[in-house]
Amino acid sequence: MTTPQIPNVNTINRGLPAGKMPELRMMPSPSDANVYGDVFGGWIMAQVDIAGSLPATRRANGRVATIAVNSFVFKNPVFVGDLLSFYADIVKVGNTSITVQVEVYAERNRLQTNTVKVTEATLTYVATDSDRKPRKVPSIETLIGG
Ligand SMILES: CC(C)(COP(=O)(O)OP(=O)(O)OC[C@H]1O[C@@H](n2cnc3c(N)ncnc32)[C@H](O)[C@@H]1OP(=O)(O)O)[C@@H](O)C(=O)NCCC(=O)NCCS
């Protein structure tokens, strides 16, 4: 008797960026939404700030502070129950600053694989020391121990 093959649903293409790992995955609840059922922009901004800070913190090898939200576009609404994936890429490294682009995708009606990009943002973080003052971003060589 042969064992029935169980399809691996994790390998189904859900319309998310190929070959990239999201920094965060979140599902907003009713308390994150307004009376119309749309998720508050401020809630999305908070998650975007957290997602962007993760690669910035790794690159800074320590604490960072958000100094600027350079751009923020809500391209499509977010609804309670959407599964959100936050992708974050460093686009610029300065002397003390790190700029990160964050893109957010929502999987709606998840059983039907309906994915839409909902948000694009660019934020700048500053590497800070224990006195909360700017510090130089370490070189890549320092980070990898070269
Ligand atoms: C982050 C902080 C320590 C930076 O100190 P600062 O004296 O203002 O910093 P500087 O003027 O030296 O600028 C630091 C870097 O930020 C960059 N920067 C400053 N203003 C910026 C802006 N509006 N947009 C983008 N980058 C900016 C500078 O170009 C510099 O980058 P570089 O060193 O790579 O060239 C300080 O501004 C601060 O504490 N801000 C509050 C942070 C905060 O509470 N965030 C919310 C919670 S995390």
The ligand as an ORCA input file, in Angstrom:
! r2SCAN-3c Opt
* xyz 0 1
  C      18.647     60.165     16.590
  C      19.443     61.306     17.247
  C      20.279     60.736     18.389
  C      20.383     61.895     16.194
  O      21.070     62.956     16.770
  P      21.285     64.307     15.903
  O      22.267     65.147     16.616
  O      19.941     64.864     15.587
  O      21.934     63.681     14.604
  P      22.755     64.344     13.415
  O      22.251     65.697     13.052
  O      24.212     64.200     13.747
  O      22.393     63.345     12.217
  C      22.652     61.965     12.352
  C      22.413     61.320     11.019
  O      21.025     61.410     10.692
  C      20.887     62.017      9.407
  N      19.673     62.833      9.413
  C      19.440     63.912     10.180
  N      18.212     64.403      9.898
  C      17.688     63.605      8.949
  C      16.456     63.621      8.231
  N      15.525     64.548      8.446
  N      16.249     62.655      7.306
  C      17.178     61.711      7.064
  N      18.373     61.659      7.703
  C      18.613     62.600      8.631
  C      22.111     62.864      9.218
  O      22.372     63.111      7.844
  C      23.161     61.968      9.861
  O      23.504     60.916      8.979
  P      25.039     60.550      8.618
  O      25.818     60.554      9.907
  O      24.954     59.154      8.047
  O      25.515     61.561      7.650
  C      18.500     62.429     17.787
  O      18.003     63.176     16.700
  C      17.358     61.843     18.580
  O      17.534     61.375     19.699
  N      16.143     61.895     17.971
  C      14.967     61.260     18.609
  C      14.887     59.797     18.175
  C      13.606     59.175     18.607
  O      13.147     59.392     19.735
  N      12.996     58.404     17.711
  C      11.731     57.767     17.962
  C      11.859     56.536     18.797
  S      13.129     55.423     18.300
*
